[in-house]
Amino acid sequence: TTPQTPDPNNLESIDLPPSVGIDVMDQEHEECTIVLNTLLAKPSKEALETAIKVLEDHFRHEEDLLRKNGFGNDNDVFSPLVSHCKDHERILQIGRDVLKSCSTCWHSLTATSLKLAGQELAAAFGRHAEEFDILYEDKITVI
């Protein structure tokens, strides 16, 4: 069955993404899921910053793992690595845009607007796992 893409406007929590068959990546996906669910449950500037940091660390590690395993290359625009990395950057930009636009206006930033940002970020992470991460399942041999 095809996973259902979550509606970011009604998102209260996200489920753990399907296993990619690599323990360390599955553990990091669980950590990402936890921080995103924390952001959804208790929206705050700190929760958003934590989510971005955990996602940055995970994405960096995942990209290194993909490079080590020859999952495309950085010089080929049609490489699965390039599209994977671009989607990582797209996801991170969602959170960074909120931080940047409100860097001086946190007093006017409401829990509702933070929750909306969290919903968009969490939905993007879920879609990424379902559409991109699943592509490297059973293809990683070097950890």
Buried (B, 14 or more C-beta within 10 A) or exposed (E): EEBEEBEBEEBEEBEBBBEBEBEBBBEBBEBBBEBBBBBBEEBBBEBBEBBBEBBBEBBEEBBEBBBEBEBBEEEEEEBBBBBBBEBBEEBBBBBBEBBEEBEEEEEEBEEEEBBBBBBBBBBBBBBBBBBBBBBBEEBBEEE
